[in-house]
Amino acid sequence: MYDRTALHTAAQTLGDRRPVDLQHRLKVARTTAWRLWHGRNAPSAALAVRVEAHYGVNAAQLIKTTAPAGGEQAAI
């Protein structure tokens, strides 16, 4: 699951407060920046690399694993 709070925190330390700031810094489409900022989509691998390069947030911090429904462990 994509956790946008890590991106928001890192972006705000660099003065980026809106999706348009993300758009300009990462050089992505306006809709891509908006979706990433608002948590509508998780970043692709290529975009996660850009986020890490510009904001220092790696993919593991952006994408959090969630426990299976019902609190059960997944079978291996």
C-alpha positions as CSV (number, residue, x, y, z in Angstrom):
1,M,0.0,0.0,0.0
2,Y,1.3,3.4,-0.9
3,D,1.9,5.7,2.0
4,R,2.0,9.3,0.8
5,T,2.9,10.8,4.2
6,A,6.6,10.0,3.8
7,L,6.6,11.8,0.5
8,H,4.7,14.8,1.9
9,T,7.1,15.1,4.8
10,A,10.2,15.0,2.6
11,A,8.7,17.3,0.0
12,Q,7.7,19.9,2.6
13,T,11.3,20.0,3.9
14,L,12.3,21.2,0.5
15,G,9.4,23.7,0.3
16,D,7.2,21.6,-2.0
17,R,3.6,22.1,-0.7
18,R,1.4,21.3,-3.7
19,P,1.2,18.7,-6.5
20,V,2.5,21.3,-9.0
21,D,5.7,21.6,-6.9
22,L,6.1,17.8,-7.2
23,Q,5.4,18.0,-10.9
24,H,8.2,20.5,-11.5
25,R,10.8,18.8,-9.3
26,L,10.2,15.3,-10.7
27,K,9.5,16.5,-14.2
28,V,6.3,14.4,-14.5
29,A,2.8,15.2,-16.0
30,R,0.4,17.3,-13.9
31,T,-2.0,14.4,-13.5
32,T,0.8,12.0,-12.4
33,A,1.9,14.5,-9.7
34,W,-1.6,15.0,-8.5
35,R,-2.3,11.3,-8.3
36,L,0.9,10.7,-6.4
37,W,0.4,13.7,-4.1
38,H,-3.1,12.6,-3.2
39,G,-2.4,8.9,-2.9
40,R,-4.6,7.8,-5.8
41,N,-1.8,5.8,-7.4
42,A,1.5,4.2,-6.1
43,P,4.6,5.3,-7.9
44,S,6.0,3.2,-10.7
45,A,9.6,1.8,-10.2
46,A,11.0,4.6,-12.4
47,L,9.1,7.3,-10.5
48,A,10.2,5.8,-7.2
49,V,13.8,6.2,-8.3
50,R,13.1,9.9,-9.1
51,V,11.5,10.4,-5.7
52,E,14.5,8.9,-4.0
53,A,16.9,11.0,-6.0
54,H,15.1,14.3,-5.3
55,Y,13.6,13.7,-1.9
56,G,15.6,10.9,-0.3
57,V,12.6,8.7,0.3
58,N,13.2,5.1,-0.9
59,A,10.6,2.8,-2.4
60,A,10.4,0.7,0.9
61,Q,9.3,3.9,2.7
62,L,6.8,4.7,0.0
63,I,5.2,1.3,-0.3
64,K,4.2,-0.3,3.0
65,T,3.3,-3.9,3.3
66,T,0.0,-4.6,4.9
67,A,-1.1,-7.6,7.0
68,P,-3.6,-10.0,5.3
69,A,-7.3,-9.4,6.1
70,G,-8.4,-10.9,9.3
71,G,-5.0,-10.7,10.9
72,E,-4.0,-14.1,9.6
73,Q,-0.5,-14.8,8.4
74,A,-0.1,-15.6,4.7
75,A,0.8,-19.2,3.9
76,I,4.3,-19.7,2.6
